[in-house]
């Protein structure tokens, strides 16, 4: 198992402990260098400047990889739903959707500079008594893109 896989495995276990304890998982960036793993808390992150700021940090640290952990909302609505137009126009966010049309997830993105890209997600579920727990991890297939995805720096 290479260093990046070890970090991802550790993060999966630690994240499960955080969610299962009822805590919220704050967004965190782990910057992996040949010497160390550096943790950067992203508590007040600006999504519009995220990629530029992180790319600068990766270069300063001479990072060869990173792991990004983030709680998020994911829409689960039908393609013909009128809510899609509202989402696409920015009139509402996924978080604004009715409970049946969204789900809470935890994502882990692991990237080696220009070499590999892996993304995992697990649903955040609730027991009948309202306690949070993390469902099974699944690896996402395909090419994931977005304004917070950095594949090369």
C-alpha positions, -999 to +999 in steps of 0.1 A: +000+000+000+015+034-010+015+065+012-016+080-004-036+049+000-025+047+037-037+083+042-070+077+025-076+045+046-068+065+078-091+093+068-120+069+060-116+054+095-112+087+113-141+103+094-164+074+103-155+080+140-163+117+137-197+113+120-207+083+142-199+104+173-224+130+162-199+156+153-197+175+120-167+169+098-151+203+090-136+206+055-099+196+057-071+195+032-042+171+038-012+181+018+012+152+013+049+158+007+078+134+006+086+143+043+052+147+059+014+151+058+003+187+066-033+195+077-050+226+066-084+235+081-107+251+056-133+266+079-141+298+061-132+287+026-141+308-004-151+284-030-144+309-058-107+312-048-102+277-035-083+262-065-059+292-068-052+293-030-047+255-027-025+253-059-002+279-044+000+260-011+007+227-029+036+244-048+049+260-016+049+227+002+063+208-029+033+184-025+030+154-046-005+146-035-035+158-015-066+145+002-096+167+006-124+158+030-157+176+029-193+172+041-218+182+013-254+180+002-262+160-029-294+164-049-315+133-056-342+147-079-356+135-112-342+149-144-376+164-153-381+181-119-389+219-120-363+222-092-335+216-116-341+249-133-340+267-099-308+249-090-291+256-123-301+293-122-288+297-086-322+306-072-318+277-047-290+256-035-290+218-029-292+225+008-325+244+002-342+214-014-369+195+006-355+166+027-367+139+003-348+155-026-313+157-011-289+136+010-260+145+032-227+129+021-190+129+031-166+130+003-129+122+001-109+133-029-073+119-033-051+133-061-015+126-071-002+156-091-010+149-127-010+111-122-042+098-105-075+110-092-099+091-069-130+102-052-150+084-025-183+092-009-204+078+019-239+089+028-245+104+062-276+087+076-297+091+108-310+065+132-347+067+143-335+085+174-317+111+152-281+100+157-258+104+127-238+076+112-217+071+081-229+045+056-205+024+035-177+041+014-180+038-024-155+049-050-170+072-076-162+062-112-157+085-141-142+119-144-152+142-115-149+179-122-159+211-104-147+244-092-130+227-062-112+200-081-075+203-087-058+176-107-025+192-115-004+219-100 
